[in-house]
C-alpha cells in the first residue's frame, strides 16, 4: 500500500528562518530521504513551491472557476510530501522520523483507491 506523508508548515515562519537554519533543515530532509530510499520504501518525495504560486480550479454546477492561492484560507501550507510503499504502521514510524520544525505537522494518508 502507498502512503503520503504530507508536511504542513507555516510559510511565514519558514521565511523568517535564517539561511543556516534552512540549510540544516534541508540537510535533515536529505538524510531522511536517503534513509527511506535505502530501506526501499521511498517512491517519491519533493518540496512544493510557495503557496503564493498556487492556483485552484473549483468546479461549480455551471462552470470551472480559477482562483489564485491555496484551496483554503489558512496559515498552514502544504510544503512537501513523501510517497512511501509500506504498511500503515511503518508509514507512521517513518512520519515520526521526519525532521519537522516546531509547529509543523505531518498528515499520513493512504494513497490510491482500493482495487475492486
Residue pairs with C-beta under 8 A, 6 or more apart in sequence:
1 85
1 86
1 87
1 88
1 110
1 112
2 43
2 83
2 84
2 85
2 110
2 111
2 112
3 83
3 84
3 86
3 88
3 91
3 108
3 109
3 110
3 111
4 81
4 82
4 83
4 84
4 107
4 108
4 109
4 110
4 111
5 45
5 81
5 82
5 83
5 84
5 91
5 94
5 95
5 98
5 106
5 107
5 108
6 78
6 81
6 106
6 107
6 108
6 109
7 78
7 79
7 80
7 81
7 82
7 98
7 100
7 104
7 105
7 106
8 76
8 77
8 78
8 79
8 104
8 105
8 106
8 107
9 76
9 77
9 79
9 101
9 103
9 104
10 75
10 76
10 77
10 103
10 104
11 50
11 51
11 75
11 77
11 79
12 75
13 101
13 103
14 22
14 79
14 101
17 25
17 101
25 99
25 101
28 99
29 47
29 80
29 98
29 99
31 99
32 82
32 97
32 98
32 99
33 42
33 45
33 82
35 97
36 42
36 45
36 82
36 84
36 94
40 85
41 84
41 85
41 86
41 90
41 94
42 82
42 83
42 84
42 85
43 83
43 84
43 85
44 82
44 83
45 80
45 81
45 82
45 83
46 80
46 81
47 79
47 80
48 78
48 79
48 80
48 81
50 77
51 69
51 70
51 77
51 78
52 69
54 68
54 69
54 70
54 71
55 66
55 67
55 68
55 69
56 66
56 67
56 68
56 69
56 70
56 71
57 64
57 65
57 66
58 64
58 65
58 66
58 67
59 65
70 77
70 78
76 105
79 104
82 94
82 98
83 111
84 90
84 91
84 94
86 94
88 108
88 110
91 108
92 108
95 106
95 108
98 106
100 106
